[in-house]
Amino acid sequence: MEIIGAVAQLFFFFGALALANTLWAYYQSPIKKIPGPFLAKFTNLWRFFDNWGGRPELTHQLLHAKYGSAVRLGPDLVSLSDPALMRKIYDSRGQFRKTEFYSVNDAKVGSTIISNVFSTRSNADHTQKRSLLTQFYKMSHLLKSESLVDDTIDSFCKHLDRFADEGTVCKMDEWLLFFAWDVISQLTFSRPMGFMDEGKDYSGLLGTADKALDYFSVIGQIPALDKWLAKNPIMPIGPPSFDAAAGFCAQQSISRQQAGEKTEGKRDMLDDFLQLKKQNPLTMDDNGVIGAVLVNVLAGADTTAIVLRAVVYYTLKNPIIYRKLQQELDDANLTAPLAYAAVSKLPYFDAVIRESCRFHPGVGLLLERIVPDTGLQLADGTFLPAGTKVGMNPWVIHKNKTIYGQDAESFRPERWLRNEEGGETDEAYAERLATMKRNDLCFGTGKRVCIGKDISIMEMYKTMATLFKNYEMNLVDPEKEWHVQNSWFVRQTGINVKVQRRKPIIA
Ligand code: HEM
């Protein structure tokens, strides 16, 4: 009994100490005045459970509507929605470094922790990792491999033809995902992953990717937990690892090197990375090549599928937008395969894609950064000292009415075009457009902007133009809402579509 009493006293003592510590931290906090949920002022558990709930982007929007442009989401974390701060927080030099949230995305191989170009928090390491690769992700370079995307679009159309001919329902959310994984694999290795041919997640890779993201988004709210869970050296507890994907990438790299230089066929990104290794053996070794192709595979598919789904869903939900889009595509005299250069010049189509990216951005959490030594002054004069964590959520900034207008909550592609009826001048339109583009966080911005942006853009424009030109699509139940789950990537399910063939494009 005495022992139990002593243990109880010890618990009480440490409990009281922890409480006193929390209260002291609260009263001393330099960001005490910033409004936010009561519990979030004391503990990160608040945001941990909010993320667990699966729709933190909605919570963030509601909180900003209630409290204004600065909301405290944790003891030392402030969510911001102020266009004036965009270029400051996400500058081209990376003065505001990424927070520990991103380290949860590091891989653990044996006892070694390996960061990647997305997860690294060191500017020097990031520059070293990214500078070699950037050249291969530029649109001018990617357009040389456009035919690899055409091949995958062709396969996609064959599957859609089958749905049309059989009159069966196409689960478009799944098929766009299969397609996106096959495209990125085609661009990287000149071969699809095979998800479309199998018509299912035959390798379990897609399920694994979802679980890894569920872990990343929730545990990332209290990154210290990761050291006890997935990065725990004794018995790791966490999502299934990407060993299978890494193995696939390693195998592709080895067989390509064993087969010697490709003399025929299309050049892909693995060729680019191996060439880089030859030219810079000190900075790009075999692991570097595998890491680079792995980033493509893991970061390039889910994200693009999300935007593709948004384009299809919102267009089908809005018949007037659908008809306008189809009319523009029909009038455009396009020839197959649809070239990126041709479809990216169609103004209404371009507006639909931009609006989809704005309305349903692929990433739905704060792009967290640490305030540097200079501190950060907010519009109302509040000063955030060095070390405070800040960030903007694309879902919040994209619905900001000062940037996107009073109807920012509606899906309206026309906002990207000049308002001729309203008498908008060219100058006024140019300024409004520049403001909207400057605050577009779909792909992030500044030093850590998405490296794969141009891949996705090429893929989205070509695929969506082909789909809307070649097929008449209808939602099986136009009243039904899709299901959304925010695990950093804001994934959607439940887009059931009936597909009919239209007059095919002339080659
Ligand atoms: C529609 C598709 C995509 C969306 C919405 C998207 C979104 C984003 C966002 C918001 C960021 C910034 C993260 C931050 O600042 O915290 C980012 C970074 C990144 N993305 Fe993407 N992405 C897409 C496609 C791709 C593709 C195709 C690839 C690779 C082939 C890719 C690879 C990366 C990498 C490596 C980073 C980190 C860049 C750095 O820190 O330097 N993404 N992406």
Boltz pocket constraint, residues with backbone or C-beta under 6 A from the ligand:
constraints:
  - pocket:
      binder: B
      contacts: [[A, 117], [A, 118], [A, 119], [A, 126], [A, 130], [A, 295], [A, 296], [A, 297], [A, 299], [A, 300], [A, 301], [A, 303], [A, 304], [A, 305], [A, 307], [A, 361], [A, 362], [A, 363], [A, 366], [A, 367], [A, 368], [A, 441], [A, 442], [A, 443], [A, 444], [A, 445], [A, 447], [A, 448], [A, 449], [A, 450], [A, 451], [A, 452], [A, 453], [A, 455], [A, 456]]
      max_distance: 6.0
